[in-house]
Structure formats: structure tokens, C-alpha cells
């Protein structure tokens, strides 16, 4: 099976060609911010990115007619259950209109559909486990105020992918396992996976869970309220403190954990304190998920870019190893995860979901 993968970012588009689950090649196009800023909306970038990707295909001497499937990164849709979704007109309309939010990933499905059409329509077009995957237990949706319902927005693609890989290594499927998955990157999300369903997860975009390199995580509500009404900050500035300039950036002026570890080696006691607090908070959230799963946890999975840090994983492991065995899956291989999602459908391992 020849699979073409499209992963749009804010100022880049990564594409790859797979032969089944083996990468043949990958390329990342980077765009100058002054070029991207000329577009009035995410949706208006579609034609530009389509033409730019076409340049790569011509350089590689590859035609869309060769593809069995084209897989785009999933964008901001209404809440849906996990799985691989066949791209349809309704999905594309909602993504291009940014009905549920604006993000470069909204272009994944429209671009995949465009290339499927360019190939004569023989290739199927999919998205896989977008960030809006919502499988929360009813109890998990309830906050302390009836006006505020908790939302499921998290690193679903990577969390689901590593859960499947961990289950396969155990000779099982995710439906047979309970996992706690901690995705640790620019943002951190920790999910309780019960028999393949993420019944609770921290939503870092809404200010939940641990701090991360760029997000504040959960804050004392009273003090946050005081900050909001202090007159010192605009709403936009507060939002930036919560997502983008929170966490390690706020405390240490960097989002690079390697730099933080270098500072610690050089005797920076404040950097060490903040590093330990990050580990403390991730471990605390893992413990919370253990309670959600009633202590029935097969494995704790640590993943994402921060999982390359032996020191970080070691500190977290020391705090949570009493719960269950720990396995580390460093990095976030989105392209591989997208390819695997399409293959599950093409090989009749699972049915394609319909967005309606």
C-alpha cells in the first residue's frame, strides 16, 4: 500500500510517502512568516499549500495516481470518538470555515481530499485521531460549576498510537488493557485509557494538569482571578501566560528542557527546583489517573519530546513506579501514527468512521 501523509503546521507542511508502515521519504516545507501572514485565514492557505506540495511530488517524480490512501492530520472539529475517519464534504466545510477553531491542522483533510481528486479518486482520504477526540466518562465532564463543562482536547494521535504499540508488545489489543499515557512536549496531557477509551484526560489548553515547557497547567483559581482583575494585564496577555508563555518559559525564560538540565549541571538551584516541580506535577497527574482507573493499570507510558530526557523520566518513574510498570516511547511520530491509522482501515483491522 502506498500512503501519502500530509501534516500542516503553522509555518510548515511535512509530507511523507509510506510503503505500508515503512517510510520511503519525508520532506518538510518551511514558509516565511511574511508569506503566511498575507493570508486572511487558515482556509485561504489551501491553494498555496496544495501547489507547494505538488512541487515536492514533481521533484520526487511521484504521481497522486500511485497512492492507495492519502492521510491528513486531523484538525479542530466537533468532539468525536477516536479512530480513522473517511474525509467527507461536511468535515472539509467545517474545517475550512474554522467553525470549531482555527489551526493549521484544519488544512490536513482538505489537502488530502484535493490530492485524492488529483489522482483520479481511486485513493481513499482519511484523518486519524484528531485533538478533539472525546471519549470522556460522564463523571469526567463535570466541573465544580454547572456553567463550565470540562472538554477533551489532548494529544490524541500520539497517546492512542503509543497505547496500541504497548498493547501489541504485550500480545494484546488496547481493548484488553488499561494504560496511563503521559504525553510530554510543548504541552503536557495525561490520559486514563480504559480498554481503548480515554475516559479522562488533562486539557492543558484549558489550564488543567501539569505545567509544561510553554503552559501554566492548573493554577489556584482565586489567585488567577486576582491576576485577571488586577488591571495589569489584558485578556490576551493572560491567555498568553496560560498557553505559550507559562511553565518553564515563565519560570526560566526557556522552553528547552536540555538547556534547563545544563543549568542544573552548572549548579543553578532554581532551575533544579522548577525541573523537579515539573516532574512532581506530571507524577501527581499520573496518580490521579490511577484513581480514575481504580488502580487497575497495566502500564504507565511516557511519551513526547520530553521523554528523551532520561533525568525527567527517571524522576517521574521514582514517584509512580508503585502504580504499574513504566515504558518510555520518546518522541511524537505523527507521520507514522497517521500511516498506521490508514493501514488499519485498508487492511480491514477496523472500519473507517464516518463524520456526520
C-alpha positions as CSV (number, residue, x, y, z in Angstrom):
1,X,0.0,0.0,0.0
2,X,1.3,3.4,-1.0
3,X,0.3,6.1,1.6
4,X,0.9,9.8,1.2
5,X,0.9,11.7,4.6
6,X,0.2,15.4,5.0
7,X,0.9,17.2,8.3
8,X,0.4,21.0,8.1
9,X,1.9,23.2,10.8
10,X,1.6,26.9,11.4
11,X,4.6,27.8,9.1
12,X,5.4,24.5,7.6
13,X,4.0,21.4,5.9
14,X,5.5,18.0,6.4
15,X,4.8,15.3,3.9
16,X,5.9,11.7,3.6
17,X,5.4,8.6,1.4
18,X,5.0,5.3,3.1
19,X,5.1,1.7,1.7
20,X,2.7,0.1,4.2
21,X,4.2,1.2,7.6
22,X,7.7,1.9,6.2
23,X,8.7,5.4,5.4
24,X,10.2,5.8,1.9
25,X,10.9,9.6,2.2
26,X,9.8,12.6,4.0
27,X,10.1,16.3,3.4
28,X,9.3,19.5,5.4
29,X,8.5,22.7,3.6
30,X,9.0,25.8,5.7
31,X,7.3,29.1,4.8
32,X,8.4,32.6,5.7
33,X,6.1,34.2,8.2
34,X,5.7,37.2,5.9
35,X,4.3,34.8,3.2
36,X,1.9,33.1,5.6
37,X,0.8,36.4,7.2
38,X,-0.6,37.6,3.8
39,X,-3.4,35.0,4.0
40,X,-6.5,36.3,5.8
41,X,-7.5,32.9,7.2
42,X,-6.2,29.3,7.6
43,X,-8.7,28.2,4.9
44,X,-7.4,30.7,2.4
45,X,-3.9,28.9,2.5
46,X,-5.3,25.7,0.9
47,X,-4.4,26.5,-2.7
48,X,-1.0,27.9,-1.8
49,X,0.0,24.8,0.2
50,X,-1.5,22.4,-2.4
51,X,0.7,24.0,-5.1
52,X,3.8,23.9,-2.8
53,X,3.3,20.2,-2.0
54,X,2.8,19.5,-5.7
55,X,6.3,20.8,-6.2
56,X,7.7,18.1,-4.0
57,X,5.8,15.4,-5.8
58,X,7.2,16.6,-9.1
59,X,10.7,16.6,-7.7
60,X,10.3,13.1,-6.4
61,X,8.7,12.0,-9.7
62,X,5.6,10.7,-7.9
63,X,2.0,11.0,-9.1
64,X,-1.1,11.0,-6.9
65,X,-2.4,8.2,-9.1
66,X,0.1,5.9,-7.3
67,X,-1.4,6.4,-3.9
68,X,-3.8,3.9,-2.2
69,X,-4.6,6.4,0.5
70,X,-3.9,10.0,1.5
71,X,-3.9,10.8,5.2
72,X,-4.1,14.3,6.6
73,X,-3.6,15.4,10.1
74,X,-6.9,16.0,11.8
75,X,-8.0,19.5,12.8
76,X,-10.5,21.2,15.0
77,X,-13.8,19.5,14.5
78,X,-16.7,18.9,16.9
79,X,-15.9,16.3,19.6
80,X,-15.7,12.8,18.1
81,X,-14.6,9.4,19.3
82,X,-11.2,8.1,18.4
83,X,-10.4,6.3,15.1
84,X,-9.7,6.7,11.5
85,X,-12.2,8.9,9.7
86,X,-13.1,9.0,6.0
87,X,-12.8,12.6,4.8
88,X,-16.1,13.9,3.6
89,X,-17.7,17.2,2.4
90,X,-19.1,18.1,5.8
91,X,-15.8,17.7,7.5
92,X,-14.0,19.8,4.9
93,X,-16.6,22.6,5.2
94,X,-16.3,22.8,8.9
95,X,-12.5,22.8,8.9
96,X,-12.1,25.5,6.2
97,X,-14.7,27.7,8.0
98,X,-12.9,27.2,11.3
99,X,-16.3,26.6,12.9
100,X,-14.7,24.9,15.9
101,X,-11.4,26.8,16.0
102,X,-8.6,28.0,13.7
103,X,-5.4,25.9,13.4
104,X,-3.1,24.9,10.6
105,X,-4.1,21.3,11.1
106,X,-7.5,22.2,9.7
107,X,-5.9,22.0,6.3
108,X,-4.9,18.4,6.6
109,X,-8.3,17.0,5.5
110,X,-8.9,19.5,2.6
111,X,-5.4,18.9,1.2
112,X,-5.7,15.1,1.5
113,X,-9.0,15.3,-0.4
114,X,-7.5,17.6,-3.1
115,X,-4.7,15.1,-3.8
116,X,-7.2,12.2,-3.8
117,X,-9.1,14.0,-6.5
118,X,-5.9,14.8,-8.4
119,X,-5.2,11.1,-8.5
120,X,-8.5,10.3,-10.2
121,X,-10.4,9.5,-7.0
122,X,-9.0,5.9,-6.6
123,X,-7.2,6.8,-3.3
124,X,-9.1,6.9,-0.1
125,X,-8.6,10.0,2.1
126,X,-8.5,9.9,5.9
127,X,-7.7,11.7,9.1
128,X,-6.7,9.9,12.3
129,X,-7.3,10.7,16.0
130,X,-7.5,14.5,15.9
131,X,-7.0,16.6,19.0
132,X,-10.8,16.8,19.6
133,X,-11.2,13.0,20.3
134,X,-13.7,12.9,23.2
135,X,-14.3,9.6,25.0
136,X,-14.7,11.1,28.5
137,X,-16.7,9.3,31.1
138,X,-19.8,11.3,32.1
139,X,-18.4,12.0,35.5
140,X,-15.2,13.4,34.0
141,X,-17.2,16.2,32.2
142,X,-18.5,17.7,35.4
143,X,-16.6,20.6,37.0
144,X,-17.5,22.4,40.2
145,X,-19.7,24.9,38.3
146,X,-22.7,23.8,36.1
147,X,-21.9,26.6,33.7
148,X,-18.5,25.1,32.9
149,X,-18.1,21.6,31.4
150,X,-14.7,20.0,31.1
151,X,-13.6,19.4,27.5
152,X,-11.5,16.7,25.9
153,X,-8.7,18.3,23.9
154,X,-5.3,16.5,24.0
155,X,-2.5,14.8,22.1
156,X,-4.9,12.1,20.9
157,X,-2.9,10.9,17.9
158,X,0.3,10.2,19.9
159,X,-1.4,8.9,23.0
160,X,-3.6,6.5,21.1
161,X,-0.6,5.3,18.9
162,X,1.7,4.5,21.8
163,X,-1.1,2.7,23.6
164,X,-1.6,0.5,20.6
165,X,2.1,-0.2,20.4
166,X,2.4,-1.0,24.1
167,X,-0.6,-3.4,23.9
168,X,0.9,-5.1,20.8
169,X,4.2,-5.7,22.6
170,X,2.2,-7.4,25.3
171,X,0.4,-9.6,22.7
172,X,-2.9,-7.8,23.4
173,X,-5.1,-5.1,21.9
174,X,-5.9,-1.8,23.6
175,X,-9.4,-3.1,24.3
176,X,-7.7,-5.7,26.7
177,X,-5.6,-3.1,28.5
178,X,-5.7,-0.2,30.9
179,X,-2.9,2.4,30.4
180,X,-2.0,5.8,31.8
181,X,-0.3,7.8,29.0
182,X,1.7,10.9,29.7
183,X,2.4,12.9,26.5
184,X,5.1,15.4,27.4
185,X,6.0,18.0,24.8
186,X,5.5,21.8,24.5
187,X,2.2,20.9,26.2
188,X,1.6,18.0,28.6
189,X,-1.5,15.8,28.6
190,X,-2.0,12.8,30.8
191,X,-4.8,10.4,29.9
192,X,-6.5,7.4,31.6
193,X,-7.0,4.8,28.9
194,X,-9.6,2.1,29.9
195,X,-10.0,-0.7,27.4
196,X,-9.1,1.6,24.5
197,X,-11.1,4.5,25.6
198,X,-9.6,7.7,27.1
199,X,-12.1,8.2,29.9
200,X,-10.3,11.1,31.5
201,X,-7.5,13.4,30.3
202,X,-6.0,16.7,31.4
203,X,-6.7,19.6,29.0
204,X,-3.7,21.8,29.1
205,X,-5.3,24.4,26.7
206,X,-8.0,24.9,29.4
207,X,-5.4,25.3,32.1
208,X,-5.6,21.8,33.5
209,X,-3.0,19.3,34.6
210,X,0.8,19.7,35.0
211,X,2.7,22.7,33.8
212,X,4.8,22.2,30.7
213,X,7.6,24.0,28.8
214,X,5.1,26.5,27.5
215,X,1.8,26.1,29.5
216,X,1.0,27.0,33.1
217,X,-1.1,24.0,33.8
218,X,-3.6,24.2,36.7
219,X,-3.4,27.3,38.9
220,X,-5.0,28.4,42.2
221,X,-8.3,29.8,40.9
222,X,-8.5,32.6,43.5
223,X,-5.0,34.0,42.7
224,X,-5.7,33.7,38.9
225,X,-8.9,35.6,39.4
226,X,-7.0,38.4,41.2
227,X,-4.4,38.5,38.4
228,X,-7.2,38.8,35.8
229,X,-8.8,41.8,37.6
230,X,-5.5,43.5,38.7
231,X,-5.6,45.9,35.8
232,X,-2.1,45.0,34.9
233,X,-2.9,42.6,32.0
234,X,-5.2,42.4,29.1
235,X,-7.2,39.2,28.4
236,X,-4.8,38.4,25.6
237,X,-1.8,38.8,27.9
238,X,-3.4,36.5,30.5
239,X,-4.2,33.9,27.8
240,X,-0.5,34.1,26.7
241,X,0.6,33.4,30.3
242,X,-1.6,30.3,30.4
243,X,-0.6,28.9,26.9
244,X,2.6,29.9,25.2
245,X,4.4,31.8,27.9
246,X,3.7,29.7,31.0
247,X,5.5,26.8,32.6
248,X,9.3,26.7,32.0
249,X,9.2,29.8,29.9
250,X,7.6,31.8,32.7
251,X,10.0,30.5,35.4
252,X,13.2,30.1,33.4
253,X,12.8,32.0,30.2
254,X,13.2,28.9,28.0
255,X,11.1,26.1,26.7
256,X,14.2,23.9,26.0
257,X,14.5,21.2,28.7
258,X,18.0,20.4,27.6
259,X,19.0,24.0,28.5
260,X,17.4,23.5,31.9
261,X,19.3,20.4,32.5
262,X,22.6,22.1,31.5
263,X,21.8,24.9,34.0
264,X,21.2,22.3,36.7
265,X,24.6,20.6,36.0
266,X,26.2,24.1,36.3
267,X,24.7,24.5,39.8
268,X,21.5,26.5,39.1
269,X,19.4,25.6,42.1
270,X,16.3,27.5,40.8
271,X,16.4,25.5,37.6
272,X,16.6,22.3,39.6
273,X,13.6,23.4,41.7
274,X,11.5,24.1,38.6
275,X,12.6,20.9,36.9
276,X,11.6,18.9,40.0
277,X,8.3,20.7,40.2
278,X,7.5,19.7,36.6
279,X,8.3,16.0,37.4
280,X,6.2,16.3,40.6
281,X,3.2,17.7,38.7
282,X,3.3,15.1,36.0
283,X,3.6,12.3,38.6
284,X,0.7,13.8,40.5
285,X,-1.5,13.7,37.4
286,X,-0.5,10.1,36.7
287,X,-1.6,9.3,40.3
288,X,-4.9,11.0,39.6
289,X,-5.4,8.8,36.6
290,X,-4.6,5.7,38.6
291,X,-7.6,6.6,40.9
292,X,-9.8,7.1,37.8
293,X,-8.9,3.6,36.7
294,X,-9.4,2.2,40.3
295,X,-5.8,1.1,40.5
296,X,-6.2,-1.3,37.6
297,X,-3.3,-0.1,35.5
298,X,-1.3,-2.4,33.2
299,X,1.4,0.1,32.3
300,X,2.3,3.8,32.5
301,X,3.5,5.1,29.2
302,X,5.8,8.2,29.0
303,X,6.0,9.8,25.5
304,X,6.5,13.0,23.6
305,X,9.7,15.1,23.1
306,X,10.4,15.5,26.8
307,X,10.6,11.7,27.2
308,X,14.0,11.8,25.6
309,X,15.2,13.1,28.9
310,X,16.5,10.2,31.0
311,X,16.6,12.5,34.0
312,X,12.9,13.6,33.7
313,X,11.6,10.0,33.1
314,X,13.7,8.8,36.0
315,X,12.3,11.3,38.4
316,X,8.7,10.6,37.3
317,X,9.3,6.9,37.5
318,X,10.6,7.1,41.0
319,X,7.3,8.7,42.1
320,X,4.9,6.4,40.2
321,X,6.5,3.0,39.8
322,X,4.5,1.7,42.7
323,X,1.4,2.0,40.5
324,X,2.4,-0.1,37.5
325,X,5.4,-0.8,35.2
326,X,6.7,2.1,33.2
327,X,7.5,2.1,29.5
328,X,9.1,5.0,27.6
329,X,8.2,5.9,24.0
330,X,10.3,9.0,23.3
331,X,9.2,11.5,20.6
332,X,6.0,12.1,18.8
333,X,6.0,10.3,15.4
334,X,2.8,11.8,14.0
335,X,3.6,10.7,10.4
336,X,4.0,7.1,11.4
337,X,0.8,7.2,13.5
338,X,-1.2,8.7,10.6
339,X,0.1,5.9,8.3
340,X,-0.8,3.2,10.8
341,X,-4.3,4.6,11.2
342,X,-4.9,4.4,7.5
343,X,-3.5,0.8,7.3
344,X,-5.8,-0.4,10.0
345,X,-8.7,0.5,7.8
346,X,-7.2,-0.6,4.5
347,X,-6.3,-4.0,6.0
348,X,-9.7,-4.4,7.5
349,X,-8.5,-4.3,11.1
350,X,-11.1,-1.7,11.9
351,X,-13.8,0.1,10.0
352,X,-13.5,3.7,8.8
353,X,-15.5,6.1,10.9
354,X,-18.0,8.5,9.3
355,X,-18.1,12.1,10.3
356,X,-21.7,13.4,10.3
